[in-house]
Amino acid sequence: MSLVIEQATPEHGDILAKLHAQCLRPAWSAKDFRALFKAGARGLIARKNGMPCGLALYRLAADEGEILTIGVLPSRRKEGLGRALVVAMQSTARIGGAARLFLEVRRDNAPAHGLYKACGFTSLGVRKAYYADAEDAIVYQCRVLEDPES
């Protein structure tokens, strides 16, 4: 199967919202995505055989980047799409001058913890009751000065 990671733009807001709703809760709307792009966020769409099956949204500021959201359709998980999206963000962040990427992930999301650790992220700490349902978030960081694929 052919995997392509492409840059997303505000015009992809409807596609991103539809993917997000199938991957994550609470879902973000197309309006949410467009507002984030307007505020400087960058996005990626993963396509397999031309079909959208994953997304990522992140932002860069000075020498840091933050992953805002990342998701892969449940039917396409465990195919390497999440890793491909993370590696693409690491590369783009490095090219954009970032030295580190940060993200928060739900404490109970074991597959995401495994993905981020496999991509070179290390835990920095806990944000207590970070999510609306009072679930804690684990904060991760990754240095992106070197190419993780080399």
C-alpha positions in Angstrom: 0.0 0.0 0.0 1.2 3.5 -0.9 1.6 5.8 2.1 1.8 9.6 1.5 2.2 12.3 4.2 1.0 15.6 2.8 0.9 19.1 4.2 -2.6 20.1 5.3 -4.0 23.6 4.9 -7.0 25.5 6.2 -8.9 24.2 3.1 -8.5 20.7 4.5 -10.5 21.7 7.6 -13.5 19.4 6.7 -11.3 16.4 6.0 -9.3 17.0 9.2 -12.5 17.3 11.3 -14.0 14.1 9.8 -10.8 12.2 10.6 -10.5 13.7 14.0 -14.1 12.6 14.9 -13.3 9.1 13.9 -10.0 9.0 15.8 -10.4 11.1 19.0 -12.9 12.4 21.5 -13.9 15.2 21.9 -13.8 15.8 18.2 -12.6 19.1 16.8 -14.7 20.9 14.2 -13.6 22.2 10.8 -14.0 25.7 12.3 -11.6 24.7 15.1 -9.0 23.5 12.6 -9.3 26.6 10.5 -8.9 28.8 13.6 -5.7 26.8 14.6 -4.3 27.2 11.1 -5.0 31.0 11.3 -3.1 31.1 14.6 -0.1 29.5 13.0 -0.6 25.8 13.4 0.6 23.4 10.7 -1.0 20.1 9.7 -0.4 16.8 8.0 -2.6 14.2 6.4 -1.6 10.6 6.0 -3.1 8.9 3.0 -2.9 5.3 2.0 -3.8 4.5 -1.5 -5.2 8.1 -1.8 -7.6 7.7 1.2 -7.2 10.0 4.2 -6.5 7.8 7.3 -4.5 9.9 9.7 -3.8 13.5 10.7 -1.5 15.6 12.8 -1.6 19.2 13.9 1.4 21.0 15.5 2.8 24.5 16.0 6.3 25.9 16.1 7.4 28.9 18.2 11.0 30.0 18.5 13.1 26.8 19.1 10.2 24.6 20.3 7.3 22.8 18.8 4.1 21.4 20.2 2.1 18.5 18.9 -1.6 19.6 19.3 -3.3 16.4 18.0 -2.5 13.2 16.2 -4.8 10.4 15.2 -5.1 7.4 12.9 -8.3 5.8 11.9 -9.0 2.7 14.2 -9.1 0.4 11.1 -5.6 1.6 10.0 -3.8 1.4 13.4 -0.7 -0.7 13.8 0.4 0.0 10.2 3.0 2.6 11.0 1.0 5.6 10.1 1.3 7.2 13.6 5.0 6.7 13.5 5.2 8.2 10.0 3.2 11.3 11.1 5.5 11.7 14.2 8.6 11.4 12.1 7.3 13.9 9.6 6.6 16.4 12.4 10.0 15.8 13.9 11.6 16.5 10.5 9.5 19.6 9.8 10.2 21.0 13.3 13.9 20.5 12.8 13.8 22.2 9.5 11.8 25.0 11.1 14.5 25.6 13.7 12.9 23.8 16.7 15.2 22.0 19.0 12.5 20.1 20.9 8.9 18.9 20.4 6.4 18.7 23.3 3.1 17.0 23.7 0.6 15.8 26.3 -1.0 12.4 26.2 -3.7 10.8 28.3 -2.3 8.7 31.1 -4.6 5.8 30.0 -3.5 5.8 26.3 -0.9 3.0 26.4 -0.5 2.7 22.6 0.3 6.4 22.3 2.9 6.2 25.1 4.5 3.3 23.3 4.6 5.2 20.0 6.1 8.4 21.5 8.8 6.4 23.4 9.7 4.5 20.2 10.0 7.9 18.4 12.5 9.2 21.0 10.2 11.1 23.4 10.9 11.0 27.1 8.4 11.8 30.0 8.8 15.2 31.7 6.0 15.0 34.2 2.3 14.9 34.8 -0.4 17.5 34.4 -3.1 16.5 37.0 -6.7 16.5 35.8 -5.7 18.0 32.5 -8.6 16.7 30.4 -12.2 17.6 30.8 -13.0 14.2 32.4 -10.2 14.9 35.0 -7.8 12.3 33.4 -4.1 13.2 33.9 -1.8 14.0 31.0 1.7 12.8 30.7 4.0 15.5 29.2 6.6 14.3 26.8 9.5 16.0 25.0 11.8 14.9 22.2 15.0 16.6 20.9 14.8 17.0 17.2 18.2 18.3 16.4 19.3 15.0 14.8 17.4 13.0 12.2 15.7 10.1 14.0 15.8 8.0 10.8 19.7 8.2 10.6 
